[in-house]
Amino acid sequence: MRILVTGVTGQVGSALAARLAPSTTVLAADRNVLDLAAPQTVAGTLDRLAPDLILNAAAYTAVDKAEDEPELATRINAEAPGALARWAAAHDVPLVHFSTDYVFDGSGSRAWREDDTPRPLSVYGATKLAGENEIRAAGGAFLIVRTSWVYAAEGKNFLRTVVRLAREHGELRIVADQIGAPTSAALIGDAVAGMLSEGLEALRERCARAGGLVHLAASGETSWYGLACAIVEGLRARGIALTVERVVPIVSEDYPTKARRPQNSRLDLWRLQSIFRITPPTWQRALAPELDRLAREFISTNGG
């Protein structure tokens, strides 16, 4: 089976490519292979690559910058997924596409279900929702996977930012009134590998039962402040020297950003558990191996 994985230089794409079965042929597509900023080129590239399955992990994810670059964000997050979906539908190729909790407005306190009405607060969220709609309109076999608060030991993300700041500053001020489930790229990779473990026909059947949409995140919930505290405490427990002495909770208004963030990013996982038979680990359990990797990195490079 030939599986095209987009965004392989990113967190999720890299994790997906690393976990696909050895019996598959991974078509690793970075922007040099498949330029999603040029949606008009997508069909020709897919004709040449001829995948049996597409995993689209590529996206424009600079949430604040998207407010100033809505056209580029739209091409990558909406028009390109539509082009992927139309090619996939025409060639009877399943498409798995990754979306975000940012399609919701963050109101309320219960977990968002797949059939709740999206109301994005930002250009990023609006373009990701537009991508979902483009995929639905194309038909075919597809699964939109919404996830939240993605991080990894590598790349640019909240985990790496907290670690850097904790080694440079005595105090960290972290937002405490936005609630969600930090989700490691490794968790996403493992879950998708599990979805594929029984073959394409089983995947098609479950995608149909799920209505083409499923939420995938770690179990449990916390705030960005809670996650920052867990990162600092976890690295100290692993022998990593940090400068930070205090992690201070603040409210969103104390840390203004160009794009509004949803305060409630909880995602309901019933479909994931009942249809795909996947019960994700808690966010704390998923965080531990990423902290192990960071600790090994720091110890090997500078003695901790």
C-alpha positions, 0 to 999 in steps of 0.5 A, spaced: 500 500 500 502 506 498 501 512 503 502 519 502 503 523 508 503 530 507 507 535 512 512 530 514 517 536 516 512 537 521 510 534 528 504 530 526 506 528 519 513 526 522 510 522 527 505 518 522 510 517 517 514 513 523 509 509 525 506 506 518 507 499 518 513 496 514 509 493 509 507 500 506 510 504 502 511 511 505 510 517 500 513 523 504 511 529 501 514 536 504 512 542 500 518 541 495 514 535 493 507 537 494 506 545 494 499 546 498 500 553 497 499 552 490 492 548 490 492 548 482 498 543 482 495 538 487 492 534 482 498 533 477 502 531 483 497 526 485 497 523 478 504 522 479 505 519 486 498 515 485 497 513 492 492 508 495 491 513 501 492 520 503 494 522 510 494 530 510 497 533 516 500 539 512 497 546 515 498 553 515 498 553 523 501 560 525 495 562 528 496 569 529 500 570 523 494 568 519 490 574 521 495 578 517 496 572 511 488 570 510 489 568 503 495 564 504 492 560 510 486 559 505 490 556 500 493 551 504 488 550 509 482 550 505 483 550 498 488 545 498 485 540 502 479 541 497 483 539 491 486 533 495 479 531 496 476 531 489 482 527 487 481 522 492 474 522 491 475 521 483 480 515 484 476 512 490 482 513 495 481 514 502 483 521 505 484 522 512 485 530 514 487 533 520 483 539 523 483 543 530 479 545 536 479 552 533 473 551 529 469 552 535 468 558 539 470 556 546 464 557 549 461 553 555 464 548 559 462 541 556 467 537 551 465 539 544 462 533 540 463 532 533 456 534 531 456 541 535 456 547 530 463 550 529 464 558 530 471 559 529 474 566 532 480 566 528 482 566 521 486 560 522 480 557 525 475 559 519 480 556 514 481 550 517 473 549 518 473 551 510 477 546 509 473 541 512 467 543 508 471 543 502 472 535 503 465 534 505 463 537 498 468 532 495 464 526 497 468 520 497 471 516 503 474 521 508 475 522 515 476 529 518 480 528 525 480 534 529 485 534 535 487 539 540 494 543 543 499 538 539 506 538 541 512 534 541 519 534 543 521 536 537 519 542 533 516 549 535 511 548 540 508 550 547 513 544 550 519 547 547 517 554 548 516 553 556 523 549 556 527 554 553 523 560 557 524 556 564 532 555 562 532 563 561 527 566 566 526 566 573 518 567 572 513 564 567 506 567 566 502 562 563 494 563 561 490 559 566 483 560 563 484 556 557 482 549 558 483 543 553 487 536 552 495 537 550 496 532 545 502 529 543 504 528 536 506 521 538 499 519 541 496 522 534 501 517 530 499 511 534 492 512 534 492 513 526 496 507 526 491 503 530 485 506 525 489 503 519 491 496 522 485 492 520 486 495 512 483 500 508 476 497 508 475 497 515 477 504 515 472 506 510 467 502 514 469 506 520 469 513 517 462 512 514 460 510 521 463 516 524 460 520 519 467 522 516 469 526 523 472 524 529 475 528 535 482 525 537 486 528 543 489 525 550 484 524 555 483 528 561 484 536 561 488 542 564 490 549 562 496 552 559 498 553 566 497 546 568 501 544 562 507 548 564 507 546 571 507 539 569 513 540 564 517 544 569 516 539 574 517 533 570 524 536 567 526 537 574 524 530 576 529 528 570 535 532 573 534 538 568 537 544 571 532 550 570 532 557 572 525 558 573 523 559 580 515 561 579 510 559 574 504 564 575 497 563 573 494 569 569 488 570 565 487 571 557 486 578 558 493 579 561 496 576 555 493 579 549 494 576 542 492 578 535 488 572 534 482 570 539 483 563 542 477 558 545 477 558 552 474 551 552 478 546 547 475 540 551 473 535 545 468 529 546 472 522 545 466 518 544 466 516 537 474 515 537 472 510 543 466 507 540 467 506 533 475 506 532 476 502 539 481 507 541 482 509 548 487 515 548 492 515 554 491 521 559 495 527 557 500 526 563 502 519 561 503 522 553 507 527 556 512 523 560 516 520 554 516 527 550 519 529 557 524 523 557 526 525 550 528 532 552 531 530 558 536 525 554 537 531 549 539 536 554 544 531 558 547 529 551 548 536 549 550 540 555 550 535 561 542 537 563 
